[in-house]
Structure formats: C-alpha cells, structure tokens
Amino acid sequence: MMMHSPRFLTAPLVAFLAILGLSQQPAEAQRASEPIRLGAPTATFPQDFGAIQTVRELPDGRVLVADPLSKAVYVVDLEGGRRAVVGREGQGPGEYRQPDAVWPLPGDSTLLVDLGNGRLISVGPDLSFGASIPIALGEPRPGQGMVMALPQGVDGQGRIYARAMGGPGGGPYPDSAAILRINRGTRAADTAATFKLQNVAQAVSGGANTRDVRISPIPLSPEDAWGVAPDGSVVVARSADYRVEWVAPDGTVSRGPPVRFDPVRVGAPEREEHLLEQGRSGGGIAIGMEMRNDQVSVTFSRGGAGARGRDASQYSWPQTKPPFYSGRIPVDPLGRAWVRRHVRAGEPSTYDVFDRRGERVATVLLDHGKRVVGFGKESVYVVAFDDLDLSYLERYPLPTS
C-alpha cells in the first residue's frame, strides 16, 4: 500500500485567501501611527542563496543559514562578506542531505532540520554535529494520527512546536489543526493551541491495497498564522477577523482587538505575484509515506524554486486576499509578533507588529518582495531577491518603537 500527502506548505509564505466580499470593521479603533520604513541595510551578503527559511545569529555575530536548494549549511560573516560550509552532504554523522532550517537551542546550540535524511540534528556552539531524532515520531498507520516534528517554532527550553497532521486516509480534510508542543528528550507531545487550516482540494484513487491520497492547497485560501516566543507562548493571528491572540504556557489567552483592513482584490498581478513568491520561498514541503509489508517509511523534501511561467488559470482564485500571510509569525527579542500583511501587487512588504496584549504597536515597511527570516539581539534579518529569484541576506537595525 502506497500513500502520498504531498505539499503540506510550511514556510511563511504560501497559501492565503480573504473572506469573500467581507468588509472588516474593528470592534475597537486601532491606534494610529506612521509606518516605520527600514532604511538601508547595515550589511548585505554579496553571494546568493537558493532559499532561506530561517537564520540563527551566533553569539559572535555570525549567522547560520540552511539552504535546502543548494543542499548546504553555511556559517556567514556578513561584515567580512565570507561564508563557509558546515558539515557535508551525506547520510552519516556530521552530514545532511537537504538542510532546510536552523533554530536556536539552549546553551548556544542549534537545531538543524535535515529534510533529506528525515531527522533533526543538534549542532553545538563549536558547530560540531551531535545527536539527532527522526522528524517522523512514532509508528504512523493509515487512519491514525502521526507526529511530524517539522518545527514552525522552538522555545527557550528547546521544545519543538509543529502542526499536527492527520494520518493518511480517504476521510475529509480537517478545517483546523492542533499546534503540538514536542519534548525532544521524551518525544511526548501535547497541544499548545489550535489554528484554522487553509482550504484544500483532496483526491483519493486506487483500491484497497494501493491507495493514493493527494492533497493540494487552494491558492490564497484563508489560514491562521502562528509563531512561538522563547517563553513558550504561542501567538496566533486569526484570519476570520484579523485579531492576534497570545496563548501562554499555562493556557491563558490574551486576545487583542480586531484590526481594520481593506480587502485587496485578486487580479492577474496578484495571482502572478503569489505564484512567484511560492517559488522564491523554495516551494512547499512534500511528505511521502510508504507502507510495504507492514513497514512504514516517511520521506520529506522541499520543492524547486522555479515558479515563473506557471499557468495561474489552472487554479481557482478568490475575489479578494485575506488580511495577512499564513505560515510562521516571527517573534522578535522584545517579544513582539511580526505579522506580514497582504497588499496589492508591487507594493512594499508590510508587517504589523503586535505586543503581548495582542495590540498593534507599529507597522514596518520593507522594499517590495522582501521578507523577514529572523532576528538577532539588535537586528532584523531579511531576504531580498534579484531578477533571477536568487536570495540575498540583509541585516537591519531592530526598530524598538
């Protein structure tokens, strides 16, 4: 029996939709403020990357970058304009096959997501590779739940936060999912919060012995976005009325007021830009599960970067965009959540910044197409793109007000 569930999209930047024809009116007036435009970067790395999901600032100011398309982990010196490869490609100790993201761990260590080998690797402060655990935890079976420890956040204790994924099968696709908090040591998981999923098209084919389940996200369909703070609090942006909630580790919820937004109509430029951004993010993560003779194997990979030339007419599109992008909400060192707004095609990248009460305290503008991939102690790390869709890493001062 063979089953595939391709293209669960995790990066911040793939599927989003607005509530059709709904004009949002806030329950409370939002505090007016002038947008903050980030000026010139304080550093730009001169060489390109294939794709960047996250970055990890080291204590000495260098930055770790995992590039899934180049299949390399780099330690990057932005000031000196130099980078060096950490580890090498392979399946053994100190090796990886498709490094996808890096996350901070306690003790100046780093968690490396190795999609190609289906594992999470601990990297020490000296950049030596240590112990690893599989991404697929437990023994998934058809029709049952399974734990895929694909991080969308890691807290200050090193616990992983990942989206719960249902077991393969022919049942209806759920409209919401749990945010799992996973202990790397015990591999136990509990539910930290829940969030609304995007709409999908699901097709099931085959018979009793060979069943193929294909799940395809519907472009620009509404989905909540979420992220994790170092103290283990989970921030969720709700797509129904654009409000931000913080869920504390003890389950206490702080809800901010709805945020006013003007829905953006989806025309040809917006459709083309959406497909382009999918490619620039490296594509989605494909998860394949195969069962033979009662043995289960799970594979992971990130798709290619090319999106130019894809035919937008093959998809169903909504009339308007949702208020914000789905995917990961980055949380800065001041404990603020950065939610990327949807805007008209060609307009500056726009981030609404929310405090721990769920109130919007600032709006930050970046040049068109740029996106935030992480923070340092006093810095914002941003990815910019050239005409060939190659990624370039930039650093800016962190706005404090």
C-alpha positions in Angstrom: 0.0 0.0 0.0 1.4 3.4 -1.0 0.2 6.7 0.2 1.3 10.2 -0.6 0.4 13.5 1.0 2.4 16.0 -1.0 2.8 19.7 -0.5 2.0 20.5 3.1 3.2 24.0 2.9 5.0 25.3 6.0 7.1 28.3 5.1 5.7 31.5 5.8 4.7 32.4 2.7 2.5 30.2 0.7 -1.3 29.9 0.7 -3.7 32.7 1.8 -7.3 33.9 0.9 -9.7 36.5 2.1 -13.2 36.2 3.4 -15.0 36.9 0.1 -16.6 40.3 -0.1 -16.4 40.9 3.7 -15.5 44.4 4.7 -13.8 44.3 8.1 -14.9 46.8 10.8 -12.9 46.8 14.0 -14.6 46.3 17.4 -12.1 48.9 18.7 -10.4 51.7 16.9 -6.7 51.0 16.3 -4.1 53.4 17.5 -2.9 55.4 14.5 0.8 55.6 13.8 3.1 56.4 10.9 4.6 53.3 9.3 8.3 52.7 10.0 10.3 52.2 6.8 13.5 50.3 7.3 16.3 52.2 5.5 19.5 50.9 4.0 20.7 47.6 5.4 23.7 47.7 7.8 25.1 44.7 6.0 24.3 42.7 2.8 25.9 39.4 2.0 27.3 39.6 -1.6 26.7 36.0 -2.6 23.3 34.4 -3.3 21.5 31.5 -1.7 18.9 29.2 -3.2 16.3 29.7 -0.5 16.3 30.8 3.1 13.6 29.8 5.7 15.2 30.9 8.9 18.6 32.2 10.2 20.3 31.7 13.5 22.5 34.5 14.9 25.5 33.2 16.8 27.0 34.9 19.9 29.9 36.2 17.9 27.6 37.9 15.3 28.0 35.3 12.5 24.8 33.7 11.1 23.9 30.1 10.4 21.9 29.6 7.2 20.5 26.3 5.9 19.9 26.3 2.2 17.7 23.4 1.0 18.1 24.1 -2.7 21.9 24.4 -2.5 22.0 21.5 0.0 24.4 23.2 2.3 24.6 24.7 5.8 26.7 27.9 5.9 28.2 30.0 8.6 28.0 33.5 7.3 30.2 36.5 8.2 28.1 39.5 6.9 30.7 42.0 7.9 33.5 40.3 6.2 31.5 39.1 3.2 32.6 35.5 3.7 30.9 32.2 4.3 32.0 28.6 4.9 30.2 25.3 4.6 29.4 23.5 7.9 29.3 19.7 7.7 28.8 18.0 4.3 26.2 16.2 2.2 25.6 12.6 3.1 23.8 10.3 5.4 26.3 9.7 8.2 27.5 11.7 11.3 28.2 15.4 10.5 26.2 15.1 7.3 22.9 16.1 5.8 21.0 15.6 2.5 18.6 18.6 2.4 19.2 21.1 5.3 16.1 23.2 5.5 16.1 25.4 8.6 18.0 26.3 11.8 16.6 27.1 15.2 18.2 28.3 18.4 18.6 25.7 21.2 19.7 26.3 24.8 23.4 26.7 25.5 24.2 28.5 22.2 23.4 25.2 20.3 21.3 25.0 17.2 18.6 22.6 15.9 19.2 21.7 12.2 16.2 20.4 10.2 17.6 17.8 7.7 14.7 17.0 5.4 16.7 14.7 3.2 17.5 12.3 6.0 14.3 12.9 7.8 15.9 14.0 11.1 16.6 16.9 13.5 20.3 17.3 14.4 21.7 19.2 17.4 24.6 21.4 16.4 26.9 22.5 19.2 28.3 26.0 19.9 31.5 24.9 18.1 29.4 23.9 15.1 30.0 20.2 15.7 27.2 17.8 14.9 25.6 15.9 17.8 22.6 13.7 18.5 19.6 13.5 16.2 16.0 12.4 16.4 13.7 11.5 13.5 11.2 14.0 12.2 8.5 11.3 12.0 7.9 10.2 15.6 6.1 7.1 16.5 4.7 4.5 14.1 2.1 6.1 11.8 -0.6 3.9 10.5 -3.4 4.6 8.0 -6.3 6.3 9.6 -4.4 7.2 12.8 -2.7 10.4 13.9 1.1 10.8 13.5 3.5 13.3 14.9 5.7 15.1 12.3 8.2 17.2 14.2 8.6 19.8 11.5 9.3 22.9 13.5 7.5 26.1 13.0 9.0 27.3 16.2 11.3 26.3 19.1 11.1 27.8 22.5 13.8 28.7 25.0 13.7 25.2 26.5 14.3 23.6 23.1 10.8 22.3 22.8 9.5 22.0 19.2 6.2 23.4 18.0 4.8 21.8 14.9 1.5 21.4 13.2 -0.4 18.2 13.9 -1.0 16.2 10.7 -3.7 13.6 10.4 -3.0 10.1 9.3 -3.4 9.3 5.6 -6.8 8.0 4.5 -9.8 8.9 2.5 -11.7 10.9 5.1 -12.4 14.6 4.8 -9.6 17.0 5.3 -9.9 18.9 8.6 -10.6 22.6 8.8 -8.3 23.1 11.8 -5.3 21.6 13.4 -3.5 21.4 16.7 -0.2 23.2 17.4 1.8 20.5 19.1 4.5 21.1 21.7 7.0 18.3 21.5 9.7 17.4 24.1 12.8 16.4 22.2 14.0 14.2 25.0 10.9 12.2 25.8 9.3 12.8 22.4 6.0 13.4 24.2 3.6 15.9 22.6 0.7 18.0 23.9 -1.5 20.6 22.4 -0.4 24.2 22.9 -3.2 25.8 20.7 -5.2 25.3 17.6 -5.4 27.2 14.3 -7.5 27.3 11.2 -6.2 25.5 8.1 -6.3 26.7 4.5 -8.7 25.2 2.1 -7.5 22.2 0.0 -8.5 20.0 -2.8 -8.3 16.3 -1.9 -8.4 13.4 -4.4 -8.3 9.7 -3.5 -7.6 7.0 -6.0 -6.6 3.3 -6.1 -8.1 0.3 -4.3 -7.8 -1.5 -1.0 -4.2 -2.5 -1.4 -2.9 0.6 -3.2 -4.4 4.0 -2.3 -3.1 7.4 -3.4 -4.2 10.4 -1.4 -3.3 13.7 -3.0 -3.9 17.0 -1.1 -3.4 20.3 -2.9 -3.7 23.7 -1.2 -6.1 26.1 -2.8 -4.1 29.3 -3.5 -4.9 32.3 -1.3 -7.3 30.4 0.9 -7.8 31.7 4.5 -5.5 30.3 7.2 -4.4 31.4 10.6 -0.7 32.2 11.1 1.2 31.4 14.2 4.6 31.5 15.9 6.4 30.9 19.2 8.1 33.1 21.7 11.1 31.9 23.8 9.0 31.6 26.9 6.7 29.0 25.1 3.9 31.4 24.5 2.2 30.8 21.1 0.9 33.7 19.0 -1.9 33.1 16.6 -3.3 35.6 14.0 -6.9 34.8 13.4 -7.9 35.1 9.7 -11.7 35.4 10.4 -11.5 38.9 11.8 -7.7 39.7 11.9 -7.0 39.7 15.5 -4.0 38.4 17.4 -4.1 36.1 20.3 -1.3 35.0 22.7 -1.7 31.6 24.4 0.6 31.4 27.5 2.2 28.1 28.5 -0.5 27.6 31.2 -3.2 28.0 28.6 -4.2 31.6 29.5 -5.3 33.5 26.4 -4.9 37.2 25.7 -6.9 38.5 22.8 -6.3 41.7 21.0 -8.9 43.8 19.2 -9.7 43.3 15.5 -7.5 45.2 13.1 -9.1 47.2 10.3 -8.1 46.2 6.8 -9.2 46.9 3.3 -9.5 43.7 1.3 -7.3 43.6 -1.8 -8.9 42.4 -4.9 -7.2 39.4 -6.6 -6.3 40.4 -10.2 -3.8 39.0 -12.6 -0.8 40.8 -11.0 -1.8 39.4 -7.6 -2.1 35.9 -8.9 1.3 36.1 -10.7 3.0 37.5 -7.6 1.6 34.8 -5.4 3.0 32.0 -7.6 6.3 33.9 -7.8 6.5 34.1 -4.0 5.9 30.4 -3.7 8.9 29.7 -5.8 11.1 32.2 -4.0 10.3 30.5 -0.7 11.7 27.3 -2.1 8.3 25.7 -2.7 6.4 23.6 -0.2 7.5 20.6 1.8 6.4 17.3 0.3 5.7 14.4 2.7 5.5 10.9 1.3 4.6 7.8 3.3 5.0 4.3 2.0 3.8 1.1 3.7 5.2 -2.2 2.5 4.7 -5.5 4.4 3.6 -3.5 7.5 6.7 -1.4 7.4 6.3 2.3 7.2 8.8 4.8 5.7 8.3 8.6 5.6 10.2 10.9 3.3 10.5 14.7 3.2 11.7 17.2 0.6 11.3 20.8 -0.4 10.3 21.6 -3.9 12.2 23.5 -6.5 12.4 27.3 -6.7 11.0 27.9 -10.2 7.6 29.4 -10.4 7.9 31.7 -13.4 5.7 30.6 -16.3 3.2 28.6 -14.2 -0.3 28.9 -15.5 -2.4 30.7 -13.0 -5.6 29.8 -14.8 -5.3 26.2 -13.6 -6.2 27.2 -10.1 -9.4 28.6 -8.5 -8.8 32.1 -7.1 -10.9 34.1 -4.6 -12.1 37.6 -5.3 -10.0 39.2 -2.5 -6.9 38.4 -0.5 -7.0 37.7 3.2 -5.6 40.3 5.6 -2.3 38.5 6.2 0.1 35.8 5.0 -0.3 32.4 6.6 2.7 30.4 7.9 5.2 31.4 10.6 4.9 34.6 12.6 8.4 35.6 13.7 8.8 36.9 17.3 11.5 39.5 17.9 13.8 39.8 21.0 11.3 42.3 22.5 8.6 39.7 22.5 6.7 41.3 19.6 5.0 39.4 16.8 5.5 40.4 13.2 2.5 39.6 11.0 3.0 40.1 7.3 0.1 41.9 5.7 -1.3 41.2 2.2 -1.0 44.2 0.0 -1.5 45.0 -3.7 1.0 43.5 -6.2 4.1 45.6 -6.3 3.6 47.5 -3.0 6.1 47.4 -0.2 6.3 44.4 2.1 4.3 45.3 5.2 4.5 43.9 8.7 2.1 44.7 11.5 3.9 44.4 14.9 1.9 43.3 17.9 2.7 43.4 21.6 1.9 40.7 24.2 -1.6 42.1 24.7 -2.4 41.5 21.0 -2.4 45.2 20.2 -0.8 46.5 17.1 2.0 48.9 18.2 3.8 49.5 14.8 3.8 48.9 11.1 7.1 48.2 9.4 7.7 48.6 5.6 10.3 46.9 3.5 11.1 47.2 -0.1 8.7 45.2 -2.3 9.1 41.4 -2.1 11.5 41.3 0.9 10.6 39.2 3.9 11.8 38.8 7.5 13.5 35.5 8.2 14.8 36.1 11.7 16.2 38.3 14.4 19.4 38.9 16.3 19.8 40.6 19.6 19.5 44.0 17.9 18.9 43.1 14.3 16.3 42.1 11.8 17.4 39.6 9.1 15.7 40.0 5.7 15.8 38.1 2.4 15.9 40.1 -0.8 15.6 38.8 -4.3 17.1 39.6 -7.7 15.6 39.3 -11.2 16.6 35.6 -11.3 14.8 34.9 -7.9 18.1 34.3 -6.1 18.0 35.1 -2.4 20.3 37.6 -0.7 20.6 38.0 3.1 20.4 41.5 4.6 20.6 42.9 8.1 18.8 45.9 9.5 18.7 47.5 13.0 15.7 46.3 15.0 13.1 49.0 15.4 12.4 49.5 19.1 9.4 51.8 18.8 
